[in-house]
Structure formats: C-alpha cells, structure tokens
Amino acid sequence: VDEWGECTANLMSMVLHACDISGQCKRRETCITWADKCHEEFFGQGDREKEMDLPVSPLCDRHTTDIASSQVGFISFIVLPTWQAMADFFPKVAEEGFPQLKANLEYWESQLPNKRGEKPPQDRIEEEEEEK
C-alpha cells in the first residue's frame, strides 16, 4: 500500500469508529436508548460469565455498574477525544456534533449517584453485605 492509500485507510477506519460510537452525539432520547442497549448487551455477557463461574468483565455486572458513571467515562475518554480528532479533518463535526455531545455529557453527569443523593452501586452492595 502506498503512503496515500495507508493514510486513506487509517482515516476511513477512524471515521467508521466515530460512527460506531456516535450514539452519544445524538439527541438525548436516542443517546439514552443506545446506552441502554449497550449495557443490556454488557449485562448479558456478565450474566453468562457468572453462570460459567468466570470473573465478570468490567462494566458487565448489572449489580455493580452504574450506567451514568460508565457513560461519563465513555464520553470523556473515548467519544470526545475521537470526535475532537475528527473535527480536525471535518470542522462541521464540531459544529454539528459537539453541542449535543456536551449536553449529553452534562445529562449523564447529572445522573451520577452522588448527584442523585445515592451511593454508587458497589458501596451499596458492600453495606448490604456488612449488614448481613
């Protein structure tokens, strides 16, 4: 592959990845739906891992994973950096996608357990176990 072909392939791979994680850049209802669908898939995997007496993969335990926390991390460390890099090539991405992405990040931050006056799932489970 020549230099331009390799660059084009890398760019196309980046665009495909950005599309794959774009659910958090869409209107709030769609953003929540995608998050729910992804977490149900993760939780199904965690359920199967438990059934097979395997360690449960991160974010796959329906009893300890806080969806809002995972979405804040996903947006902050995966989606936002990817879309910022995309905006370097396609400025319209920033204009169109960032306002909704940032609004969705603020929504998920508002749903964090400490914002709701709750303890994170793992803390609640540990307290319940101590009470037993």
C-alpha positions as CSV (number, residue, x, y, z in Angstrom):
1,V,0.0,0.0,0.0
2,D,1.4,3.4,-0.9
3,E,1.6,6.2,1.6
4,W,-1.7,7.8,0.5
5,G,-3.5,4.5,0.5
6,E,-2.4,3.9,4.0
7,C,-3.5,7.4,5.1
8,T,-6.8,7.0,3.4
9,A,-7.3,3.5,5.1
10,N,-6.5,5.0,8.5
11,L,-8.8,7.9,8.0
12,M,-11.6,5.7,6.9
13,S,-11.0,3.4,9.9
14,M,-11.3,6.5,12.2
15,V,-14.5,7.6,10.5
16,L,-16.0,4.2,10.9
17,H,-15.0,4.1,14.6
18,A,-16.5,7.6,15.1
19,C,-19.8,6.5,13.5
20,D,-19.8,3.4,15.7
21,I,-19.7,5.4,18.9
22,S,-21.8,8.3,17.7
23,G,-24.9,7.4,19.7
24,Q,-23.8,9.8,22.4
25,C,-23.8,12.7,19.8
26,K,-27.4,12.3,19.0
27,R,-30.5,13.8,20.7
28,R,-30.9,12.8,24.3
29,E,-33.7,10.2,23.8
30,T,-31.5,8.3,21.2
31,C,-28.4,8.7,23.4
32,I,-30.2,7.0,26.3
33,T,-31.6,4.3,24.1
34,W,-28.2,3.4,22.8
35,A,-26.7,3.4,26.3
36,D,-29.4,1.1,27.5
37,K,-29.0,-1.3,24.6
38,C,-25.2,-1.4,25.0
39,H,-25.5,-2.0,28.8
40,E,-28.1,-4.8,28.3
41,E,-25.5,-6.5,26.0
42,F,-22.8,-6.0,28.6
43,F,-25.0,-7.2,31.4
44,G,-26.0,-10.3,29.3
45,Q,-22.3,-11.1,28.9
46,G,-21.8,-10.6,32.7
47,D,-24.7,-12.9,33.5
48,R,-23.2,-15.6,31.2
49,E,-19.7,-15.1,32.8
50,K,-21.3,-15.6,36.3
51,E,-23.1,-18.7,35.1
52,M,-19.8,-20.2,33.9
53,D,-18.0,-19.2,37.2
54,L,-15.7,-16.8,35.3
55,P,-14.7,-13.3,36.5
56,V,-17.2,-10.7,35.4
57,S,-15.7,-8.3,32.8
58,P,-15.6,-4.6,33.7
59,L,-19.0,-2.8,33.2
60,C,-20.7,-6.2,32.7
61,D,-22.1,-6.7,36.3
62,R,-25.6,-5.4,36.4
63,H,-25.5,-5.2,40.2
64,T,-22.4,-3.0,40.5
65,T,-22.2,-1.0,37.2
66,D,-23.7,2.5,37.4
67,I,-24.8,3.4,33.9
68,A,-24.3,7.1,34.3
69,S,-20.8,6.7,35.6
70,S,-19.9,4.4,32.7
71,Q,-21.4,6.8,30.2
72,V,-19.4,9.8,31.7
73,G,-16.2,7.8,31.3
74,F,-17.1,6.6,27.8
75,I,-17.9,10.1,26.6
76,S,-14.9,11.7,28.3
77,F,-12.2,9.2,27.4
78,I,-13.5,7.6,24.1
79,V,-16.2,9.6,22.3
80,L,-15.0,13.2,22.9
81,P,-11.3,12.6,22.0
82,T,-12.4,10.7,18.9
83,W,-14.8,13.4,17.8
84,Q,-12.2,16.1,18.6
85,A,-9.8,14.3,16.3
86,M,-12.5,14.0,13.6
87,A,-13.2,17.8,13.9
88,D,-9.6,18.4,12.8
89,F,-10.4,16.8,9.4
90,F,-14.1,17.7,9.2
91,P,-14.8,21.0,11.0
92,K,-18.6,20.5,10.5
93,V,-18.3,17.7,13.1
94,A,-17.5,20.2,15.8
95,E,-20.3,22.5,14.7
96,E,-23.0,19.8,14.5
97,G,-21.9,17.1,17.0
98,F,-20.3,18.9,19.9
99,P,-23.2,20.8,21.3
100,Q,-25.3,17.7,21.6
101,L,-22.4,15.6,22.9
102,K,-21.6,18.1,25.6
103,A,-25.3,18.4,26.5
104,N,-25.5,14.6,26.8
105,L,-22.3,14.5,28.9
106,E,-23.9,17.1,31.3
107,Y,-27.1,14.9,31.4
108,W,-25.1,11.8,32.4
109,E,-23.1,13.8,35.0
110,S,-26.4,15.0,36.5
111,Q,-27.4,11.3,36.8
112,L,-24.3,10.3,38.8
113,P,-25.2,8.6,42.1
114,N,-23.7,11.5,44.2
115,K,-25.8,14.0,42.2
116,R,-28.9,11.9,42.9
117,G,-28.1,11.7,46.6
118,E,-27.3,8.0,46.3
119,K,-24.2,5.9,46.9
120,P,-22.6,4.2,43.9
121,P,-23.8,0.6,43.4
122,Q,-20.6,-1.0,44.8
123,D,-20.8,1.0,48.0
124,R,-24.5,-0.1,48.4
125,I,-23.6,-3.8,47.9
126,E,-20.7,-3.6,50.4
127,E,-23.0,-2.0,53.0
128,E,-25.7,-4.7,52.4
129,E,-23.1,-7.4,52.9
130,E,-21.8,-5.8,56.1
131,E,-25.4,-5.7,57.5
132,K,-25.8,-9.5,57.0
